[in-house]
Amino acid sequence: MEIKPGPLLQQINLPRDLKKLSMDQLPRLCDELRQYIIDIVSVHGGHFGASLGVVELSTALHYVYDTPYDQLVWDVGHQAYGHKILTGRRDNFHTNRKYEGLSGFPKRSESEYDTFGVGHSSTSISAALGMAMAARMKGENRKSIAVIGDGAMTAGLAFEAMNHAGVADSDVLIILNDNCMSIDPNVGALKEYLTDITTSPAYNRLKDDIWHALGKLPVGSQFTREMASKLEHSIKGFVNKSSNLFEALKLRYFGPIDGHNITKLVDTLKDLKQIPGPKLLHIVTVKGKGYALAEQDQTKWHAPGLFDKVTGEIQKKKFDLPQPPKYQDVFGHTIIELAEQNEKIVGITPAMPSGSSLKFMMEKMPHRAFDVGICEQHAVTLSAGMATQGMKVFCNIYSSFMQRAYDMVVHDVAIQKLPVIFCLDRAGLVGEDGPTHHGCYDIAYMRCIPNMVVASPMNEAELRNMMYTAQLDSMQLPISIRYPRGEGVMPEWKTEMQEIKIGTGRRLKEGRDVAILSFGHPGNFAAAAIRELKNEGIQPGHYDMRFAKPLDEALLHEACQRYPKLVTVEDGTVQGGFGSAVLEFMAQHGYKNEVKIMGIPDRLVEHGTPKQLYREIGLDAEGILETVRGLMKEMVEVKVHA
């Protein structure tokens, strides 16, 4: 089905076309842009509510500023769909997040209008400030603009950047898009502070007078820093309550204003463009604006999948047989089971209660499960602090998000030998979110840390067993338990939990000639390949190792002594991962077996469905089949030549 944009939007191929429109035409263009996003996402999928909330802002920014010379940096990128459509990608937008199509996030290699690649939150202010400082050093009069949400603003990096921006004497504009949401509702004191600003009756009585005065601001050659300074002090005098946090960081504060009033946005941005130095514009928007259901349930409609835009019915796959649960749901329900038996158990997540399924515990045990906001570093050290007091803390963080807290894992957990339980969701290739979200590196970066245990379950029962083992008093080391996004393999998953001895694997199948050593969920790909190989007369052995650190040395000795060739399988990077651990073991003990390491290659894997991506890198069942067949062919050829 071909989806056509509205008549005005059809004329906009680049921002220079946008500038040809009159101010009176902009509201209609925004309506067409919003409808086009709804039409495309309902049929092709993708993030939804965030971009609907910034349609007017996206339009105003490209209308006022000379992009890409003026550099616009989006935070995270969930909100950048309107930006992409207005900057030359309208006709390809249906390929968004599809294999070999447009990225779901701003990406420098995709467009000159994407000035900075963003997949994780809270980087925009630092990046835009860096661009502004470079422009000043080069004598360029380009503007730098960062668009950041109130959820992303909770991260330490955003505060570090604002702290520097206030004294850097660079021309950077920070636009705070305040919608009280990230993916889940925002939490914390900053949220309450911003709410206080936007709902203060005293402030709102003064707001119109202040912006009326701003509308009379002189511009052009007559505008001076002295005038800007006078404006600054007048606003401080009028609005001391609302401005003190940002003003204390030496950022000129303006707002809040209605982020859905395109005329007001354009006028305001034109005025702010003339004011030099670091400044912050506070706009108030509604996530999901223009689609009633998305406005009412913003978490559900963050990325709903395919849906009927008229009825709002979200398409669900229909199955004849019971289906396995998602790994994250197994985590979410299992931690409640464990917490009901062990009062020391606590759950912590940095802003992902729905994605990680810690929401179940937060609903049932709100005093023992905590969303700390987009603050991975804080989440880890908070967990460490609790662990010093004997608490059994399950710190649930996506694999790629954990990269942000690596220093805390080393210094605050491992060096102090605190038994924090890291549950790393979204391990391996996550699909349409692409390289910013793939969980490629955690095996390697966790395995090299002293005192750290690195584990991965092959199925739901093993995840439950690992979680059970991790919370026992006998477990006195930190542990990383990694598992993939999406469904497992066991429809009947609620098994009785059992302790697993740390560092022990399982022999799943005896064979001859070739041993497959798998780590984690890809063991199921190996099992599928083995069933096919059996039909071809090939009999590999199969070991589910369960731990990349410590290794099951007894099983490895057995495999190395019985099989001349080994294949290791993991959904982590081949550099420094589980396969590397096996090679280190073999070198230490003098084994000379031929080894093929199968994992994520040393390159960036782009976006697509997990099935497409695992096929691309040869890590699916077919890829394992091809690898084992190749090894067996070599063995046959060697025997023939002998």
ZAMARGU-4260 file (C-alpha; in steps of 0.2 Angstrom, whole numbers, plus 5000, padded with zeros to 4 digits):
<rodrens>
0) 5000/5000/5000 | 5007/5017/4995 | 5006/5030/5008 | 5006/5048/5000 | 5010/5063/5010
5) 4999/5078/5010 | 5000/5092/4997 | 5011/5104/5007 | 5022/5090/5013 | 5025/5084/4995
10) 5033/5100/4991 | 5046/5098/5006 | 5061/5089/5000 | 5074/5099/5010 | 5073/5112/5023
15) 5076/5126/5010 | 5059/5121/5003 | 5051/5123/5020 | 5057/5141/5021 | 5047/5145/5006
20) 5031/5143/5016 | 5022/5157/5024 | 5020/5157/5043 | 5001/5154/5040 | 5005/5138/5031
25) 5015/5130/5045 | 5000/5124/5055 | 4994/5114/5040 | 5011/5107/5036 | 5012/5101/5054
30) 4995/5093/5053 | 5001/5084/5037 | 5018/5079/5044 | 5010/5072/5060 | 4997/5062/5049
35) 5011/5055/5038 | 5021/5049/5053 | 5005/5040/5060 | 5001/5033/5042 | 5019/5026/5040
40) 5022/5019/5058 | 5004/5011/5059 | 5009/5000/5043 | 5028/4998/5045 | 5031/5000/5063
45) 5043/5010/5073 | 5044/5022/5088 | 5028/5033/5088 | 5023/5044/5102 | 5040/5054/5104
50) 5040/5060/5086 | 5022/5065/5087 | 5026/5076/5102 | 5039/5087/5092 | 5031/5089/5075
55) 5030/5108/5078 | 5047/5109/5086 | 5055/5099/5071 | 5046/5111/5059 | 5051/5127/5068
60) 5069/5122/5070 | 5072/5119/5051 | 5061/5134/5047 | 5072/5146/5058 | 5089/5139/5057
65) 5101/5136/5042 | 5103/5118/5044 | 5114/5108/5041 | 5126/5123/5043 | 5118/5127/5059
70) 5120/5110/5069 | 5105/5102/5077 | 5108/5088/5089 | 5093/5077/5094 | 5094/5067/5110
75) 5091/5048/5109 | 5083/5050/5092 | 5065/5042/5096 | 5059/5059/5092 | 5068/5063/5076
80) 5056/5055/5063 | 5049/5072/5058 | 5067/5079/5056 | 5071/5064/5045 | 5055/5067/5034
85) 5059/5086/5032 | 5078/5083/5027 | 5077/5072/5011 | 5071/5056/5018 | 5052/5057/5016
90) 5050/5045/5001 | 5061/5032/5009 | 5054/5034/5026 | 5044/5018/5024 | 5060/5009/5026
95) 5064/5016/5043 | 5071/5002/5054 | 5070/4989/5041 | 5084/4978/5035 | 5096/4989/5024
100) 5084/5004/5026 | 5084/5020/5036 | 5090/5019/5053 | 5078/5022/5067 | 5090/5035/5075
105) 5100/5050/5068 | 5115/5043/5059 | 5130/5053/5053 | 5133/5042/5038 | 5115/5043/5033
110) 5113/5062/5031 | 5122/5078/5033 | 5107/5084/5043 | 5111/5071/5056 | 5125/5080/5064
115) 5128/5067/5078 | 5123/5049/5080 | 5112/5045/5095 | 5105/5029/5101 | 5107/5031/5120
120) 5101/5046/5130 | 5108/5062/5137 | 5122/5065/5125 | 5115/5080/5115 | 5121/5094/5126
125) 5139/5088/5127 | 5139/5086/5108 | 5131/5102/5104 | 5142/5111/5116 | 5157/5103/5108
130) 5151/5109/5091 | 5148/5127/5097 | 5166/5128/5105 | 5173/5121/5089 | 5164/5134/5079
135) 5170/5148/5090 | 5188/5142/5088 | 5186/5142/5069 | 5178/5159/5069 | 5162/5152/5061
140) 5145/5160/5065 | 5135/5143/5065 | 5123/5140/5079 | 5122/5124/5089 | 5105/5117/5096
145) 5102/5102/5107 | 5085/5095/5110 | 5084/5085/5125 | 5069/5078/5135 | 5065/5079/5153
150) 5068/5061/5155 | 5086/5062/5147 | 5089/5077/5157 | 5090/5066/5173 | 5106/5058/5168
155) 5123/5064/5175 | 5130/5067/5158 | 5117/5081/5155 | 5121/5090/5171 | 5140/5088/5168
160) 5137/5096/5151 | 5126/5110/5157 | 5139/5114/5171 | 5152/5117/5157 | 5140/5125/5145
165) 5137/5139/5158 | 5155/5145/5158 | 5161/5140/5141 | 5156/5156/5133 | 5149/5147/5117
170) 5133/5150/5107 | 5123/5135/5112 | 5104/5133/5114 | 5097/5119/5124 | 5079/5115/5121
175) 5071/5106/5135 | 5056/5096/5128 | 5046/5093/5144 | 5033/5080/5142 | 5035/5071/5159
180) 5040/5055/5149 | 5054/5045/5143 | 5048/5027/5139 | 5040/5025/5156 | 5034/5040/5166
185) 5049/5050/5173 | 5054/5049/5191 | 5064/5060/5203 | 5066/5077/5210 | 5069/5086/5193
190) 5052/5080/5186 | 5044/5088/5201 | 5054/5104/5199 | 5049/5105/5181 | 5031/5102/5185
195) 5032/5115/5199 | 5038/5128/5185 | 5024/5124/5173 | 5010/5124/5185 | 5015/5139/5196
200) 5000/5151/5196 | 5011/5166/5200 | 5023/5162/5186 | 5010/5159/5173 | 5002/5176/5177
205) 5019/5184/5173 | 5024/5173/5158 | 5014/5183/5145 | 5020/5199/5150 | 5038/5193/5149
210) 5036/5185/5132 | 5027/5201/5126 | 5043/5211/5131 | 5054/5198/5123 | 5043/5200/5107
215) 5049/5218/5106 | 5067/5213/5107 | 5078/5223/5095 | 5087/5213/5082 | 5101/5215/5069
220) 5115/5227/5070 | 5108/5237/5085 | 5107/5222/5096 | 5121/5221/5109 | 5127/5210/5123
225) 5122/5224/5135 | 5104/5223/5129 | 5105/5204/5131 | 5111/5206/5149 | 5097/5218/5153
230) 5084/5206/5147 | 5093/5192/5157 | 5092/5202/5173 | 5074/5207/5170 | 5069/5189/5167
235) 5078/5184/5183 | 5069/5197/5193 | 5052/5192/5186 | 5054/5173/5187 | 5067/5169/5200
240) 5058/5154/5206 | 5058/5145/5189 | 5075/5150/5183 | 5086/5147/5198 | 5091/5129/5194
245) 5097/5133/5176 | 5102/5151/5180 | 5113/5144/5194 | 5122/5135/5180 | 5124/5151/5171
250) 5112/5147/5157 | 5099/5160/5152 | 5082/5152/5155 | 5067/5156/5144 | 5050/5148/5145
255) 5040/5137/5148 | 5031/5140/5132 | 5018/5129/5122 | 5028/5117/5111 | 5013/5114/5100
260) 5011/5132/5095 | 5021/5133/5079 | 5019/5152/5078 | 5025/5155/5095 | 5040/5143/5093
265) 5045/5151/5077 | 5045/5169/5084 | 5054/5163/5100 | 5067/5154/5090 | 5070/5169/5079
270) 5072/5180/5095 | 5084/5167/5104 | 5094/5166/5088 | 5100/5184/5091 | 5105/5181/5109
275) 5123/5176/5111 | 5129/5163/5124 | 5122/5148/5132 | 5104/5148/5135 | 5089/5135/5138
280) 5072/5136/5131 | 5059/5126/5141 | 5045/5120/5130 | 5030/5109/5136 | 5023/5096/5124
285) 5012/5080/5125 | 5020/5064/5119 | 5009/5056/5106 | 5001/5073/5102 | 4987/5071/5089
290) 4983/5053/5091 | 4971/5052/5106 | 4976/5034/5111 | 4994/5038/5112 | 4991/5054/5122
295) 4981/5043/5135 | 4994/5029/5137 | 5011/5035/5132 | 5021/5020/5138 | 5011/5008/5128
300) 5012/5019/5112 | 5030/5023/5113 | 5033/5009/5101 | 5017/4999/5098 | 5021/4989/5083
305) 5009/4988/5069 | 4991/4995/5072 | 4975/5000/5064 | 4976/5019/5064 | 4957/5021/5064
310) 4952/5009/5078 | 4969/5009/5087 | 4969/4990/5088 | 4987/4984/5089 | 4991/4969/5078
315) 4996/4953/5088 | 5002/4937/5081 | 4990/4923/5082 | 4997/4905/5087 | 4988/4888/5088
320) 4999/4882/5102 | 5005/4890/5118 | 5021/4901/5115 | 5036/4904/5126 | 5037/4919/5136
325) 5049/4933/5134 | 5065/4932/5144 | 5062/4948/5152 | 5044/4942/5158 | 5052/4927/5165
330) 5064/4938/5175 | 5050/4949/5181 | 5039/4935/5188 | 5054/4925/5195 | 5061/4940/5205
335) 5044/4941/5213 | 5044/4923/5218 | 5061/4924/5225 | 5057/4940/5234 | 5042/4932/5242
340) 5054/4920/5250 | 5069/4931/5253 | 5065/4948/5261 | 5083/4954/5257 | 5079/4955/5238
345) 5078/4972/5230 | 5075/4976/5211 | 5083/4992/5203 | 5082/4998/5185 | 5087/5014/5177
350) 5071/5020/5168 | 5066/5003/5160 | 5053/4995/5172 | 5042/4990/5157 | 5056/4985/5145
355) 5064/4974/5159 | 5048/4969/5167 | 5053/4975/5184 | 5036/4984/5183 | 5028/4968/5190
360) 5038/4969/5206 | 5036/4988/5207 | 5017/4985/5206 | 5017/4971/5219 | 5031/4977/5230
365) 5033/4996/5227 | 5044/4997/5243 | 5057/4985/5236 | 5058/4989/5218 | 5065/5005/5211
370) 5066/5015/5195 | 5080/5027/5197 | 5078/5037/5181 | 5091/5037/5166 | 5105/5035/5178
375) 5115/5018/5175 | 5130/5024/5185 | 5119/5028/5200 | 5109/5012/5198 | 5125/5002/5200
380) 5133/5011/5214 | 5116/5012/5223 | 5115/4993/5221 | 5133/4992/5228 | 5128/5003/5243
385) 5113/4991/5247 | 5124/4976/5245 | 5136/4982/5259 | 5120/4981/5270 | 5117/4963/5266
390) 5103/4966/5253 | 5102/4955/5238 | 5101/4967/5224 | 5095/4963/5206 | 5101/4977/5195
395) 5092/4975/5179 | 5101/4985/5164 | 5101/4982/5146 | 5117/4975/5140 | 5122/4991/5129
400) 5116/5003/5143 | 5128/4994/5155 | 5142/5001/5145 | 5139/5018/5153 | 5141/5011/5171
405) 5157/5001/5168 | 5168/5011/5180 | 5155/5008/5194 | 5155/4989/5190 | 5174/4989/5192
410) 5177/5001/5207 | 5161/5000/5217 | 5156/4982/5215 | 5170/4970/5209 | 5185/4978/5218
415) 5174/4978/5234 | 5168/4960/5230 | 5150/4965/5233 | 5138/4951/5227 | 5127/4963/5216
420) 5117/4953/5203 | 5117/4961/5186 | 5103/4955/5175 | 5108/4961/5157 | 5093/4961/5146
425) 5094/4963/5127 | 5110/4953/5126 | 5115/4949/5108 | 5108/4956/5092 | 5092/4966/5097
430) 5085/4969/5080 | 5078/4985/5073 | 5086/4997/5085 | 5103/4993/5077 | 5121/4995/5083
435) 5118/5007/5097 | 5107/4994/5106 | 5115/4978/5101 | 5122/4969/5117 | 5138/4963/5109
440) 5151/4967/5121 | 5146/4962/5139 | 5154/4945/5139 | 5171/4952/5135 | 5170/4967/5146
445) 5163/4958/5161 | 5175/4943/5159 | 5190/4953/5161 | 5185/4960/5178 | 5192/4951/5194
450) 5179/4943/5205 | 5165/4944/5192 | 5155/4928/5187 | 5148/4928/5169 | 5133/4917/5166
455) 5120/4915/5152 | 5105/4904/5152 | 5101/4893/5137 | 5082/4893/5141 | 5069/4900/5154
460) 5072/4886/5166 | 5091/4890/5167 | 5087/4909/5169 | 5076/4904/5184 | 5090/4893/5191
465) 5103/4906/5189 | 5093/4919/5198 | 5089/4907/5212 | 5108/4903/5214 | 5113/4922/5213
470) 5102/4926/5228 | 5108/4913/5240 | 5119/4918/5255 | 5132/4906/5248 | 5135/4918/5233
475) 5148/4931/5238 | 5153/4937/5221 | 5145/4949/5209 | 5137/4940/5194 | 5132/4945/5177
480) 5117/4935/5170 | 5114/4939/5151 | 5099/4935/5141 | 5092/4940/5124 | 5077/4951/5120
485) 5061/4942/5116 | 5054/4925/5117 | 5063/4910/5124 | 5060/4891/5120 | 5049/4884/5134
490) 5030/4887/5134 | 5029/4878/5151 | 5043/4889/5159 | 5038/4890/5177 | 5049/4876/5183
495) 5055/4872/5201 | 5071/4882/5204 | 5087/4873/5208 | 5104/4879/5213 | 5118/4878/5200
500) 5136/4876/5205 | 5145/4891/5199 | 5156/4887/5185 | 5148/4871/5179 | 5140/4867/5162
505) 5130/4853/5155 | 5134/4839/5142 | 5118/4839/5132 | 5124/4826/5119 | 5138/4815/5116
510) 5145/4813/5098 | 5161/4811/5088 | 5173/4821/5078 | 5166/4838/5082 | 5161/4846/5099
515) 5149/4862/5099 | 5152/4872/5115 | 5138/4885/5117 | 5135/4899/5129 | 5118/4906/5132
520) 5103/4906/5121 | 5112/4902/5104 | 5114/4884/5111 | 5096/4882/5104 | 5102/4887/5087
525) 5116/4873/5089 | 5103/4861/5095 | 5093/4864/5079 | 5108/4862/5068 | 5113/4846/5077
530) 5096/4838/5074 | 5098/4842/5055 | 5116/4835/5055 | 5110/4819/5063 | 5100/4816/5047
535) 5116/4818/5037 | 5125/4805/5047 | 5136/4818/5057 | 5136/4816/5076 | 5142/4832/5085
540) 5144/4832/5104 | 5135/4847/5112 | 5140/4856/5128 | 5130/4870/5136 | 5143/4879/5146
545) 5132/4891/5155 | 5147/4901/5162 | 5160/4910/5153 | 5169/4914/5169 | 5173/4903/5178
550) 5174/4890/5165 | 5169/4872/5168 | 5187/4865/5166 | 5181/4847/5168 | 5170/4848/5153
555) 5183/4857/5143 | 5196/4844/5147 | 5183/4831/5141 | 5179/4840/5125 | 5197/4843/5121
560) 5202/4825/5124 | 5188/4817/5115 | 5185/4829/5100 | 5199/4834/5087 | 5188/4849/5082
565) 5178/4862/5092 | 5166/4875/5088 | 5161/4888/5100 | 5145/4898/5099 | 5140/4914/5107
570) 5130/4930/5104 | 5144/4941/5109 | 5159/4948/5100 | 5172/4935/5095 | 5185/4947/5102
575) 5188/4943/5120 | 5172/4933/5122 | 5168/4915/5127 | 5177/4908/5112 | 5192/4918/5118
580) 5191/4910/5135 | 5191/4893/5128 | 5207/4897/5118 | 5215/4904/5133 | 5211/4887/5142
585) 5218/4877/5128 | 5234/4887/5127 | 5236/4885/5146 | 5234/4866/5145 | 5243/4863/5129
590) 5229/4857/5118 | 5231/4859/5099 | 5213/4855/5093 | 5206/4865/5079 | 5194/4878/5085
595) 5181/4889/5075 | 5174/4903/5085 | 5156/4908/5080 | 5150/4925/5087 | 5147/4943/5082
600) 5161/4949/5070 | 5173/4963/5073 | 5162/4976/5064 | 5146/4985/5067 | 5130/4975/5063
605) 5116/4987/5057 | 5098/4985/5060 | 5085/4972/5054 | 5075/4958/5062 | 5085/4947/5073
610) 5082/4933/5061 | 5089/4943/5047 | 5104/4949/5057 | 5109/4932/5064 | 5108/4925/5046
615) 5119/4939/5040 | 5133/4935/5052 | 5131/4916/5050 | 5126/4913/5068 | 5109/4905/5066
620) 5106/4886/5064 | 5110/4886/5046 | 5126/4895/5049 | 5131/4882/5062 | 5127/4869/5050
625) 5138/4876/5037 | 5152/4878/5049 | 5151/4860/5055 | 5149/4853/5037 | 5165/4863/5032
630) 5175/4855/5046 | 5169/4838/5042 | 5173/4840/5024 | 5191/4845/5029 | 5192/4829/5040
635) 5186/4818/5025 | 5198/4826/5013 | 5213/4824/5026 | 5208/4805/5028 | 5207/4802/5009
640) 5224/4810/5006 | 5232/4800/5020
</rodrens>
